[in-house]
Amino acid sequence: MRQGPLSGVRVLEFAGIGPGPFCGMLLADMGAEVTLLERSGGTFASQMFGGGRKAVANRGKKSVCIDLKHPDSKALVQRLIGEVDVLLEGYRPGVMERLGFGPEACLAINPRLVYGRMTGWGQSGPLAPRAGHDANYAAISGALDTGRRGEGAPWAPPTLVADMGGGGLLLAWGIACALFETQRSGKGQVIDAAMCEGAALLAHGLFNLQGIGAWNGQCVLDSCAPFYDVYQCADGQWLSVCPLEPQFYASFVERLGLAGDADFAGQQYDATRWPAMKQRLTEIFLGKERAHWAALFDDTDDCVWPVLTMAEAPQHPHNQARQSFLDIGGIVQPAPAPKLSRTPGQVHSQPPLQGEHSVEQLLALGLARHEMEELLASGVLIPSSASNMKCNICPEVMCCDGNELQTLEL
């Protein structure tokens, strides 16, 4: 059995894009057995991020490929639903109902089922049926507007605010809560996770500042302050500079030799002097390369750190010491997080090829050899894309190599 805090939890994930696969990855990292129900041809995500072994969000999962539009597929999928603890889907409202796998139908099959739904706008409301993407959901939530620099354009890191943080991560949290409650009640329930609401939740602290009148277009946290911003260095690289607290700021100013400067010696939070201070810091940091500044502040609490690229981050000594990144199949990626002391998360396997585990998973349902042959012949079960796939369960089972059936010999 897999190790991890979610060991023993079985998840059926209907393949989708973005936050849904990320949620499934989080569950798999923590030990859940996630069966990825894929459709032939893949999804937009597989085209954009790469499918098969390169699909980071599918690490640790097992893939079964079924044609959900085939009239004979419904009974097979219902059998899968009856055996899992969690169902995870990220389609537009109404799609699962039209397929015959809406919450009511699935809970009738499996009353303990935790049914996780991931959408941009939620299952209800006037925007529910509309399309959208990360920045759209963050825009409606109010969170995107907080990403502007002064009077500049609103901006947020791609796919992080709504899709991943407000979407997949919040859905995983909801699933964990629901699983905990199911242990007491013996009943399942539906989780309606909306990315626009998750993005707003992530911005709770900024709404707090708005509520007390501290978010007024020139806030210390929105890069207006000279001591909370990024600065370019002589080599074109960047520094993050964040000495907010007075004691850190005092040390920062002294380290730069500015303790006697009239603009820096006065009140740190006197915003009338911020433009002049920022201009001075811009000139100073442009005078030396990033490595110089990183070394200057390396032994301080002045909160000055280099802005690392994604290629550089895995090589940083701190990240290496904590094993914060992994190389799986040649793709460097973040390791499971957070770190648990007794039952830590781990990547249990590389991302699967489409349909790679169809035989294994359907055997676990109790399907006989002739049933497997019939499902493959009828097109309900899509042949695996794995070549020379080996079955480690039973030498009698019929598997698929490409489009041709063969009996595997172990």
FIROMAR-330990 format. One record per residue (C-alpha): residue in three letters; x, y, z. Coordinates in Angstrom, 1 decimal, padded with zeros to 4 digits. Each point is the difference from the previous one (the first is absolute). Example, Ala and Ser with C-alpha at 12.3 -4.5 7.8 and 13.67 -1.06 7.14 Angstrom:
2
NODE residuo      X      Y      Z
NODE     ALA  012.3 -004.5  007.8
NODE     SER  001.4  003.4 -000.7
***
This chain:
410
NODE residuo      X      Y      Z
NODE     MET  000.0  000.0  000.0
NODE     ARG  001.1  003.5 -000.7
NODE     GLN  001.5  002.1  002.9
NODE     GLY -001.2  003.4  001.0
NODE     PRO -002.8  001.6  002.1
NODE     LEU -002.6 -000.8 -002.7
NODE     SER  001.1 -003.6 -000.4
NODE     GLY -003.1 -002.1 -000.7
NODE     VAL -002.0  002.8 -001.5
NODE     ARG -001.2 -000.8 -003.5
NODE     VAL -000.7  002.8 -002.5
NODE     LEU -001.5 -000.1 -003.5
NODE     GLU  001.1  003.1 -001.9
NODE     PHE -001.8  000.9 -003.2
NODE     ALA  002.8  001.4 -002.2
NODE     GLY -000.1  003.8 -000.4
NODE     ILE  002.3  003.0 -000.1
NODE     GLY  001.7  002.2  002.6
NODE     PRO -001.3 -000.1  003.5
NODE     GLY -001.7 -003.4 -000.2
NODE     PRO  003.2 -001.9 -000.9
NODE     PHE  001.9  002.1  002.6
NODE     CYS -002.5 -001.0  002.7
NODE     GLY  000.4 -003.7 -001.0
NODE     MET  003.8  000.4  000.1
NODE     LEU -000.2  001.4  003.6
NODE     LEU -002.1 -002.9  001.1
NODE     ALA  002.3 -002.5 -001.8
NODE     ASP  003.1  001.6  001.6
NODE     MET -001.5 -000.6  003.4
NODE     GLY -000.6 -003.7 -000.7
NODE     ALA -003.5 -000.2 -001.5
NODE     GLU -000.4 -002.5 -002.9
NODE     VAL -001.2  002.2 -002.8
NODE     THR -001.5 -001.6 -003.1
NODE     LEU  000.1  002.4 -002.9
NODE     LEU -003.0 -000.6 -002.3
NODE     GLU  001.3  001.3 -003.4
NODE     ARG -001.6  000.3 -003.4
NODE     SER  001.6 -000.8 -003.3
NODE     GLY  002.0  002.8 -001.4
NODE     GLY  000.7  001.6  003.3
NODE     THR -001.0  003.5  001.1
NODE     PHE  001.0  003.6 -000.7
NODE     ALA  002.3 -000.3  003.0
NODE     SER  001.9 -003.0 -001.5
NODE     GLN  000.5  002.1 -003.2
NODE     MET  001.2  003.0  001.9
NODE     PHE  002.2 -001.6  002.7
NODE     GLY  000.8 -003.3 -001.6
NODE     GLY -001.8 -003.3  000.6
NODE     GLY  001.2 -003.4  001.1
NODE     ARG  003.2 -000.1  002.0
NODE     LYS  000.5  003.8 -000.2
NODE     ALA -003.3  000.9  001.7
NODE     VAL  001.2  001.1  003.4
NODE     ALA -003.5  000.4  001.4
NODE     ASN -000.6 -003.7 -000.7
NODE     ARG  002.9 -001.3  002.1
NODE     GLY -000.9 -002.8  002.3
NODE     LYS -003.3 -000.8 -001.8
NODE     LYS -001.2 -003.0 -002.0
NODE     SER -001.7  000.5 -003.3
NODE     VAL -003.1 -001.7 -001.4
NODE     CYS -001.3  001.0 -003.4
NODE     ILE -003.7 -000.4 -000.7
NODE     ASP -002.2  001.5 -002.6
NODE     LEU -002.6  001.8  002.1
NODE     LYS -002.3  000.6 -002.9
NODE     HIS -000.2 -003.7 -000.9
NODE     PRO -003.5 -001.3  001.1
NODE     ASP  001.6 -003.0  001.7
NODE     SER  002.5  002.0  002.1
NODE     LYS -002.5  001.2  002.7
NODE     ALA -000.2 -003.3  001.8
NODE     LEU  003.8 -000.4  000.1
NODE     VAL  000.5  003.6  001.4
NODE     GLN -002.7 -000.7  002.5
NODE     ARG  001.9 -003.0  001.3
NODE     LEU  003.1  002.2  000.4
NODE     ILE -002.0  002.7  001.9
NODE     GLY -001.4 -002.7  002.3
NODE     GLU  003.5 -000.9  001.1
NODE     VAL  001.5  003.4  000.8
NODE     ASP -000.1  002.5  002.9
NODE     VAL  000.4  003.2 -002.1
NODE     LEU -001.2  001.1 -003.5
NODE     LEU  001.7  003.0 -001.5
NODE     GLU -001.2  001.9 -003.0
NODE     GLY  000.6  003.4 -001.6
NODE     TYR -002.6  000.3 -002.8
NODE     ARG -002.5  002.8 -000.5
NODE     PRO -003.2 -000.3  002.0
NODE     GLY -002.3 -002.6 -001.5
NODE     VAL  002.6 -002.0 -002.0
NODE     MET  000.2 -002.8  002.6
NODE     GLU -003.8 -000.1  000.3
NODE     ARG -000.3 -000.4 -003.8
NODE     LEU  002.5 -002.9  000.1
NODE     GLY -002.1 -001.6  002.7
NODE     PHE  002.6  000.5  002.8
NODE     GLY -001.4  003.0  001.9
NODE     PRO  000.2  000.1  003.8
NODE     GLU -003.5 -001.4  000.5
NODE     ALA  000.6 -003.0 -002.2
NODE     CYS  003.5 -000.7  001.5
NODE     LEU -001.1  000.4  003.6
NODE     ALA -002.8 -002.5 -000.6
NODE     ILE  002.7 -002.5 -001.1
NODE     ASN  002.4  000.9  002.8
NODE     PRO -001.6  001.9  002.9
NODE     ARG  003.4  000.6  001.7
NODE     LEU  001.4  001.7 -003.1
NODE     VAL  001.7  003.4  000.3
NODE     TYR -000.8  001.7 -003.3
NODE     GLY  002.4  002.8 -000.8
NODE     ARG -001.0  002.5 -002.7
NODE     MET  002.5  002.6 -001.4
NODE     THR -001.3  002.9 -002.1
NODE     GLY  000.9  003.6 -000.5
NODE     TRP -003.3  001.6  001.0
NODE     GLY -001.6 -002.8  002.1
NODE     GLN -003.0 -002.2 -000.6
NODE     SER -002.5  002.8  000.3
NODE     GLY -000.3  003.8 -000.7
NODE     PRO -000.3  001.9 -003.3
NODE     LEU  003.6 -000.7 -001.1
NODE     ALA -000.1 -003.7  000.8
NODE     PRO -000.3 -001.2 -003.6
NODE     ARG  002.5  002.4 -001.4
NODE     ALA  003.6 -000.7 -001.1
NODE     GLY  003.0  001.7  001.7
NODE     HIS  003.6 -000.3  001.0
NODE     ASP  002.2  000.8  003.0
NODE     ALA  000.2  003.8 -000.5
NODE     ASN -003.8  000.2 -000.6
NODE     TYR -000.8 -001.7  003.3
NODE     ALA  002.6  002.0  001.8
NODE     ALA -001.5  003.2 -001.6
NODE     ILE -003.5 -000.7  001.2
NODE     SER  001.3 -000.8  003.5
NODE     GLY  001.7  003.3  000.5
NODE     ALA  003.3 -001.7  000.4
NODE     LEU  001.5  000.9 -003.4
NODE     ASP -000.4  003.7  000.6
NODE     THR  002.3 -000.2  003.0
NODE     GLY  002.9 -001.1 -002.3
NODE     ARG  000.5  003.4 -001.5
NODE     ARG  003.3  001.9  000.5
NODE     GLY -001.1  003.5  001.1
NODE     GLU -002.3  001.2 -002.8
NODE     GLY  001.2 -002.7 -002.4
NODE     ALA -002.0 -002.8 -001.5
NODE     PRO -001.4 -002.8  002.2
NODE     TRP  002.1 -003.1 -000.2
NODE     ALA  000.4 -003.4  001.7
NODE     PRO  002.3 -003.0 -000.5
NODE     PRO -001.5 -002.2 -002.7
NODE     THR -002.5 -002.7  001.2
NODE     LEU  001.1  000.3  003.7
NODE     VAL -002.7  002.2  001.6
NODE     ALA -003.2 -001.6 -001.3
NODE     ASP  000.9 -003.2 -001.7
NODE     MET  002.4 -001.6  002.4
NODE     GLY -000.2  001.9  003.3
NODE     GLY -003.7  001.0  000.0
NODE     GLY -001.0 -003.1 -002.0
NODE     GLY  001.9 -003.3  000.3
NODE     LEU  001.4  000.7  003.4
NODE     LEU -003.3  001.1  001.5
NODE     LEU -001.8 -003.0 -001.5
NODE     ALA  002.6 -002.3  001.5
NODE     TRP -000.6  001.7  003.4
NODE     GLY -003.8 -000.5 -000.5
NODE     ILE  000.5 -003.7 -000.8
NODE     ALA  002.2 -000.5  003.1
NODE     CYS -002.7  001.6  002.1
NODE     ALA -002.8 -002.0 -001.5
NODE     LEU  001.9 -003.3  000.4
NODE     PHE  000.5  000.8  003.7
NODE     GLU -003.7  000.7  000.4
NODE     THR -000.9 -003.2 -001.8
NODE     GLN  001.8 -002.0  002.6
NODE     ARG -002.5  001.3  002.6
NODE     SER -003.2  000.1 -002.0
NODE     GLY  000.5 -002.8 -002.5
NODE     LYS -001.4  002.3 -002.7
NODE     GLY  001.5  001.6 -003.0
NODE     GLN -000.6  003.5 -001.3
NODE     VAL  000.6  002.3 -002.9
NODE     ILE  002.8  002.6 -000.1
NODE     ASP -000.7  003.1 -002.1
NODE     ALA  003.4  001.6 -000.5
NODE     ALA  000.0  003.3 -002.0
NODE     MET  003.3  001.5 -001.0
NODE     CYS -001.3  003.5  000.3
NODE     GLU -001.0 -000.6  003.6
NODE     GLY  003.3 -001.7  000.7
NODE     ALA  001.9  003.0 -001.4
NODE     ALA -001.9  002.3  002.2
NODE     LEU  000.8 -002.2  003.0
NODE     LEU  003.7  000.2 -000.7
NODE     ALA -000.3  003.8  000.0
NODE     HIS -001.7  000.1  003.4
NODE     GLY  002.9  002.0  001.5
NODE     LEU -000.3  002.6 -002.7
NODE     PHE -003.8  000.3  000.6
NODE     ASN  001.0  000.5  003.6
NODE     LEU  002.2  003.0 -001.0
NODE     GLN -002.8  001.3 -002.2
NODE     GLY -002.5 -000.3  002.9
NODE     ILE  002.2  002.2  002.3
NODE     GLY  000.8  002.5 -002.7
NODE     ALA  003.6 -001.0 -000.4
NODE     TRP -000.3 -001.1 -003.7
NODE     ASN -000.3  003.3 -001.6
NODE     GLY  002.1 -000.1 -003.2
NODE     GLN  003.3  000.5  001.9
NODE     CYS  000.5 -002.9  002.3
NODE     VAL  003.2 -001.4  001.4
NODE     LEU -000.8 -003.5 -001.5
NODE     ASP -000.8  001.1 -003.6
NODE     SER  003.5  000.9 -001.0
NODE     CYS -000.5  003.8  000.6
NODE     ALA  002.3 -000.1  003.0
NODE     PRO  003.7  000.1 -000.9
NODE     PHE  000.7 -002.7  002.7
NODE     TYR -002.5 -002.5 -001.5
NODE     ASP  000.9 -000.3 -003.7
NODE     VAL  002.3 -001.7 -002.5
NODE     TYR  003.0  001.7 -001.5
NODE     GLN  002.1 -000.8 -003.0
NODE     CYS  003.8 -000.5  000.3
NODE     ALA  002.9  000.8 -002.3
NODE     ASP -000.2 -003.4 -001.7
NODE     GLY -003.7  000.2 -000.7
NODE     GLN -001.0 -002.3  002.9
NODE     TRP -002.3  001.0  002.8
NODE     LEU -000.2  000.3  003.8
NODE     SER -003.0 -000.1  002.2
NODE     VAL  000.3  002.6  002.7
NODE     CYS -002.4 -000.2  003.0
NODE     PRO  001.3  001.4  003.3
NODE     LEU -003.5  001.0  001.3
NODE     GLU  000.8 -000.1  003.7
NODE     PRO  001.8  003.0  001.5
NODE     GLN  002.9 -002.1  001.3
NODE     PHE  000.6 -001.7 -003.3
NODE     TYR -000.4  003.3 -001.9
NODE     ALA  002.6  001.7  002.3
NODE     SER  002.5 -002.8 -000.7
NODE     PHE -000.8  000.1 -003.7
NODE     VAL  000.7  003.8 -000.2
NODE     GLU  003.2 -000.4  002.0
NODE     ARG  001.3 -002.9 -002.2
NODE     LEU -000.5  002.2 -003.1
NODE     GLY  001.8  003.0  001.7
NODE     LEU -003.1  002.1  000.0
NODE     ALA -000.4  000.6  003.7
NODE     GLY  001.0  003.6 -000.4
NODE     ASP -002.1  000.7 -003.1
NODE     ALA -002.8  002.5  000.7
NODE     ASP -002.6 -002.0 -001.9
NODE     PHE  000.8 -003.3  001.7
NODE     ALA  000.7  001.3  003.6
NODE     GLY -003.5  001.3  000.6
NODE     GLN -003.3 -001.8  000.5
NODE     GLN  000.0 -003.3 -002.0
NODE     TYR -003.8  000.3 -000.7
NODE     ASP  000.0  003.6 -001.1
NODE     ALA -001.4 -000.6 -003.5
NODE     THR  000.9  003.5 -001.2
NODE     ARG  003.6 -001.1 -000.2
NODE     TRP -000.6 -003.4 -001.6
NODE     PRO  000.5  001.1 -003.6
NODE     ALA  003.4  001.5  000.7
NODE     MET  001.0 -003.0  002.1
NODE     LYS -001.0 -002.4 -002.7
NODE     GLN  001.9  001.9 -002.7
NODE     ARG  003.1  000.0  002.2
NODE     LEU -000.3 -003.8  000.7
NODE     THR -000.5 -000.6 -003.8
NODE     GLU  003.3  001.8 -000.7
NODE     ILE  001.9 -001.8  002.7
NODE     PHE -001.1 -003.6 -000.9
NODE     LEU  000.7  000.7 -003.7
NODE     GLY  003.6  000.6  001.0
NODE     LYS  000.9 -003.6  000.8
NODE     GLU -000.9 -003.4 -001.1
NODE     ARG -002.5 -002.2  001.8
NODE     ALA  002.6 -002.3  001.5
NODE     HIS  001.6  003.0  001.7
NODE     TRP -003.2  001.0  001.7
NODE     ALA -000.9 -003.5  000.9
NODE     ALA  003.3 -000.4  001.7
NODE     LEU -000.3  003.4  001.8
NODE     PHE -003.3 -001.0  001.6
NODE     ASP  000.5 -003.7  000.3
NODE     ASP  000.7  000.0  003.7
NODE     THR -002.6  002.5  001.0
NODE     ASP -003.7  000.2  000.8
NODE     ASP -000.5  002.9 -002.3
NODE     CYS -002.3 -002.0 -002.2
NODE     VAL  001.9  000.5 -003.3
NODE     TRP  000.2 -003.0 -002.2
NODE     PRO  000.7 -000.7 -003.7
NODE     VAL -002.9 -000.6 -002.3
NODE     LEU  000.8 -003.5 -001.3
NODE     THR -001.2 -001.4 -003.3
NODE     MET -001.8 -003.3 -000.1
NODE     ALA  003.3 -001.5 -001.3
NODE     GLU  002.0  001.4  002.9
NODE     ALA -002.4 -000.7  002.8
NODE     PRO  000.7 -003.8  000.3
NODE     GLN  003.7  000.8  000.3
NODE     HIS -000.2  002.3  002.9
NODE     PRO  001.7 -001.5  003.1
NODE     HIS -003.2  000.5  002.2
NODE     ASN -002.2 -001.8 -002.5
NODE     GLN  002.6 -002.8 -000.4
NODE     ALA  000.3 -000.4  003.7
NODE     ARG -003.7 -000.4  000.4
NODE     GLN -000.4 -002.1 -003.2
NODE     SER -002.6  002.4 -001.2
NODE     PHE  000.3 -001.1 -003.6
NODE     LEU  000.1 -003.4 -001.8
NODE     ASP  001.1 -001.1 -003.4
NODE     ILE -002.5 -002.5 -001.4
NODE     GLY  000.6 -001.3 -003.5
NODE     GLY  002.2  003.0 -000.8
NODE     ILE -002.6  002.6  001.1
NODE     VAL  001.0  002.0  003.1
NODE     GLN -003.1  000.7  002.1
NODE     PRO -001.0  001.0  003.6
NODE     ALA  000.1 -002.8  002.5
NODE     PRO -003.2 -000.9  002.0
NODE     ALA -000.8  002.6  002.7
NODE     PRO -000.5  000.7  002.9
NODE     LYS  002.5 -002.3  001.7
NODE     LEU -001.6 -002.4  002.6
NODE     SER  002.3 -001.4  002.6
NODE     ARG -001.5 -003.6  000.3
NODE     THR -001.9 -000.5 -003.2
NODE     PRO  001.6  002.2 -002.6
NODE     GLY -001.3  000.3 -003.5
NODE     GLN  002.0 -001.4 -002.9
NODE     VAL -000.3 -000.5 -003.8
NODE     HIS -001.0 -003.6 -000.3
NODE     SER  000.5 -000.4 -003.8
NODE     GLN  000.7  002.0 -003.1
NODE     PRO -003.0  001.4 -002.0
NODE     PRO -001.8 -002.8 -001.8
NODE     LEU -000.4 -000.6 -003.7
NODE     GLN -003.6  000.3 -001.1
NODE     GLY -001.8 -003.2  000.9
NODE     GLU  003.1 -001.6  001.5
NODE     HIS -001.9 -001.4  003.0
NODE     SER -003.3 -000.9 -001.6
NODE     VAL  000.6 -003.7  000.3
NODE     GLU  001.3  000.2  003.6
NODE     GLN -002.8  002.2  001.2
NODE     LEU -002.8 -002.0 -001.7
NODE     LEU  001.3 -003.2  001.2
NODE     ALA -000.2  001.4  003.5
NODE     LEU -003.8  000.5 -000.7
NODE     GLY -000.3 -003.7 -000.7
NODE     LEU -000.3  000.1 -003.8
NODE     ALA  000.6 -003.3 -001.7
NODE     ARG  002.2 -000.5 -003.0
NODE     HIS -002.9 -000.3 -002.4
NODE     GLU -001.5  003.2  001.3
NODE     MET  003.3  001.9 -000.6
NODE     GLU  000.0 -001.3 -003.6
NODE     GLU -003.5  001.1 -000.6
NODE     LEU  000.7  003.5  001.4
NODE     LEU  003.0  000.4 -002.2
NODE     ALA -001.8 -001.3 -003.1
NODE     SER -003.0  002.2  000.5
NODE     GLY  002.1  003.2  000.5
NODE     VAL -001.1  000.6  003.6
NODE     LEU  003.6 -000.6  001.3
NODE     ILE  002.5  001.9 -002.1
NODE     PRO  003.3 -001.9 -000.7
NODE     SER  003.0  001.2  002.0
NODE     SER  002.6  002.2 -001.5
NODE     ALA  002.7 -001.9  001.9
NODE     SER  002.2 -002.1 -002.1
NODE     ASN  001.2 -003.4  001.2
NODE     MET -002.2  000.4  003.1
NODE     LYS  000.6 -002.7  002.6
NODE     CYS -002.8 -001.2  002.2
NODE     ASN  001.2 -000.8  003.5
NODE     ILE -003.2 -001.5  001.2
NODE     CYS -001.0 -002.9 -002.1
NODE     PRO  001.7 -001.7 -002.9
NODE     GLU -003.4 -001.0 -001.5
NODE     VAL -001.3  003.6 -000.4
NODE     MET -000.5  001.6 -003.4
NODE     CYS  001.8  003.3 -000.3
NODE     CYS  000.7  002.3 -002.9
NODE     ASP  003.2  001.1 -001.8
NODE     GLY -000.9  002.8 -002.3
NODE     ASN -003.2 -001.0 -001.7
NODE     GLU  000.6 -003.8  000.0
NODE     LEU -001.2 -002.4  002.6
NODE     GLN  002.4 -002.5  001.4
NODE     THR  000.4 -002.4  002.9
NODE     LEU  002.8  001.1  002.2
NODE     GLU  002.6 -002.5  001.1
NODE     LEU  001.8  000.8  003.2
***
